Amino acid sequence: MIDFLVIGGGIAGTSAAARLSELGHVQLLERETALGYHASGRSAALFESNYGLPSTVALSKASADFHANAYGGFLSPRGLMFVARADEPEAFARACDEFHVSPVPMERAIDLVPILNPETVGLAAYHEAAYDIDTDLQIQTFARITRDNGGKVLTGQDVTNITRTAAGWQVAANGQSFTARTLVNAAGAWVDQIAALAGIAPLGFTPMRRSMARIPAPGGHDVTGWPMIIDIHENWYAKPDAGSLLVSPAEEHPMQPFDAWADDMVLAEGLARYQEYVTTEVTRLEASWAGLRTFSPDRNLVIGPATDDPAFFWVAGQGGYGFQSAPAASQLVADLIAGRPSELDAQTLSALSPERFA
């Protein structure tokens, strides 16, 4: 029998497994043939520590040093720009205040993003301290830590049965049986399904689809140094990626857990909203995809033991904040299981605890 069995090979599961591998023997089970296949592999991959609910912001700020410095660092400069119409000064001011971004003259905004349409965009704000995250490197680093500490990271493992035993848990996957004292549920969009298999009360998580299109660099521009661009209502965003531009309609459509794909009509509507703010027309897509961002009922992450069985541990509800919060979230997992005090404040711990749903 091992100490910890982690179900889920996205950023939540791989980071938790790495931290727990310092406390005991860990095995991680991922249903797909590769780590980070679902939401983690379809992330916008931005670190902006002021983005999200207060508990998420606390996790992100506590993760900043790890992102910047651990194992050589995972960040590269990007920047973040908010844009608004000239007749939206109040909404623009609220967005600037919420995200701690500073207004910039339109001349500066167009210098940063030459395709902005001055007939549409009347207000802009810019924040330099936003960064790209090397998401694949981070997942693989956490997986390597687990293996280096004697743990196992197994892909292609479809969990079909979970049984509570006197000593812990017995989990069936692909004809194999795994036994562990503590079960860590980091299964992304499938966390409630895993809970039900284990006889644990589901918490009511909702997977939300978000679609993405990759378009050629607009107007032949070199987009490498452009910031991520978001309209203040979050009806779309655009982000440079490998010489192209990613554009998302930023939708949140409730879905059942599945291998998500983009809805063509939703993409078309989002691209139309994006085009209102720029001078270049979208004439073709290079690729499109979608992912599921999974939220708890109050949209805070859920980190802690189940109230109906402390040997079942939730690491769930990352929404769109999994990567930016993972270093501190996984540290909290290890602190709670080890019985150590957390560096997070009491209000944040309460907002993250599964006890709030008891």
Buried (B, 14 or more C-beta within 10 A) or exposed (E): EBBBBBBBBBBBBBBBBBBBBEBBBBBBBBBBEEBBBBBBBBBBBBBBBBBBBEBBBBBBBBBBEBBEEEEEBBBEEBBBBBBBBEEBEEBBBEBBEEBEBEBBEBEEBBEBBBBBBEEBBBBBBBBEBBBBBBBBEBBBBBBBBBBEBEBBBBBEBEBEEBBBEEEBBBBBBEEEEBBBBBBBBBBBBBBBBBBEBBEBBEBEBBBBBBBBBBBBBBEEBEBEEBBBBBBBEEBBBBBBBEEBBBBBBBBBBEBEBEEBEBBEEBBEBBBEBBBBBBBBEBEEBEEBBBBBBBBBEEBBBBBBBBBEBEBBBBBBBBBBBBBBBBBBBBBBBBBBBEEEEBEBEEEBBEBBBBEBBE
